[in-house]
Amino acid sequence: MASEPPGSGSGPALPDPADVDWTQLEGGVLDEFILGAPREFTRDELVEAAGLDPEESGRLWRALGFPETDPSARVFTRADLEAARRVIALSRDWLPDAEVREAVARAVAQSLSRLAEWQIGMLAQVAASQVGELTPRAAARLAAEVLPDLEALQSYVWRRHLAATAARWTAGAQRSDAEHIAADTWPLSVGFADMVGFTRTTRRRSLDELGEMIERFGSVTNEVITNGRGRIIKTVGDEVLFVTEHPADAAAIALGLRDRVRAEPALPPLRIGLAHGMVLSRYGDVYGEVVNVAARLTSEAKPDTVLVDREVHEALRDDPRFDLRRIATLHTRGYTHLRAWTLRGARER
């Protein structure tokens, strides 16, 4: 193993939050409490101590979403050094392909950067509500007291999701072996739900009202999709992308979303598109023609309407819970003869 950076020793430790005089703080204390250690090392010192390849380490750093650093600036901590050594071990034992390593880094960064943005906003609101206004002193104290518990909770939730995903993957891998298809290719129902007139709506609402609308949209979609045995792949602005293993679950979710939003005065109506077929699932996202078809159906759907493709129609045509009505062939970008059906509940016949 490479040697420690010169003069680092065991490294300075952060004080126990109980021992800190919160009336006497230096400017970098918030940064140090969040990182969990002081910034000690330059980029070159870190690369040498960890035994990293300098060029690849730069690519991985950028893949994680961080800009290039000044080579002479001491911006890295002992946690960075430990992470770098873990990267080397993982590269040697599990991820020998450099392109795969960068793809994994990008996928992790995209998810965690959004989580960090949300959490900082949440913690700022909590601090402001407790002390009247957010000051560097209050923020540092909150970080020192809250982040350890928050980190432990995140690890718990991650392991729970990992277990659920592993169970799905195992079942899918067995099916893939039987059907001789790739392990990351699955038959899935893909759904998009899009808020109608979102841009126009934002012009008529204050920022507080806009925040409330986005919060309600996230709460409703998460509840309905999760309870319907679906998975949210991502939320982009006014749209949510979800998947299910079975078309009937996707149909029930789509109608459930439509009905819940009807009862939410703060939310505009939805238009929803569903398609079913083989999907490439990689790095937490989904790809393929089925995803494209679902997106096109969503863009063509009228407000408060669900459109489905031929495969979903075939799967649901004899299901007494649903009513399907053929509409005129759609001519949309990339698909000049897209057949579609409107989906309603049986009681809406």
C-alpha positions, 0 to 999 in steps of 0.5 A: 500500500502507498505511504501516507501523505507527508506529515499527515500522521493520524490526522487532526480529528474533529471535536466532539459536538458536545465540547464545541463552543458554538459562540466561537467558530471559524469559517470552515467549521461547517465544511469540516463537520459535513465532510467528517474531517479537515481538508489536509491533502493536495490532489497530488498527495492524495493520488500518490498516497492512494496509488491512483492513476492520475488521469483516471482519478481526474475522470472519476472525480468529474464523473462524480460531478465535481470540477477540477481542483487546484493541484496545490490546494489542500481540499481533500480529507482522510475520508477522500483517501479512504474512498480512493483506496476503496476505489482501487480495491473495487476496480481490482476485484469487481470493476476492471473496466474503466468505462464501467467505473465511470458510468457507476460514478455518474449514476451514483453522483446523479442520485446523491447530488439531488438528495444533497440539494434537497437535504441542505434545503430541508436542514436550512428550513429546520435551522431557521425555524429553531433559531429565527434565521440561519447563521453559519454558527447554527448551520454548523451546530445542526450539521454536527448533531444531525448528520450522523443520524441522517447518514445512518438512516440513509444507509438503512434505507439503501440496504432495504432498497438493495435487498428489494432490488436484489430479489427482483434481479434474482427472479429476473435473472432466472427468467432471463436464463430460461428465455436466453435474454440478457440479464439487464433486459426485462419485460416491463410496463413503463409509464409517464405521468405529466402535469398539464400546462405546468409552465403556464401554471408556474406563471400564475403562482408564487414561489411558495405556491410552486413549492407546495405544488411540487411537494404534493405532486411528489407525495401523491406519485410516490404513494400511489406508485409504491402502493401499486407495486411500481417503482419510480425511476425518476422525476423530472420537473413536472413528469414522473417515470415509473415501471411495473412488472405487470401491465395490470399494475401499471394500469391501476397506478395510472388510474389511481394517479389520475383520480388522486390528482383530480382531488388535489386542488393544488395540482393541474390534471395529468396526462399519462402514457403506458407501454409494455415490452422489453426494456434495458435497465441500467444504472438506475434508468430504463431505455428502449423503444418501450420507453419512447412509446410511453413518452409519445403516448403521454405527449398525445394524451388529452388532459385527465386521460390515459393512453396505452399501446398495443401490448398493454391493450392485449394484456388487459383486453379481458380484464374486467377491471378496465375499459379500453377504447381504440382511438384514431392512429397517432402520427407523432414524432418518430412514429407515423402509425402508432396505435393507441387505446384510452384506458378507463376503469370498468365503472366508467363504461 
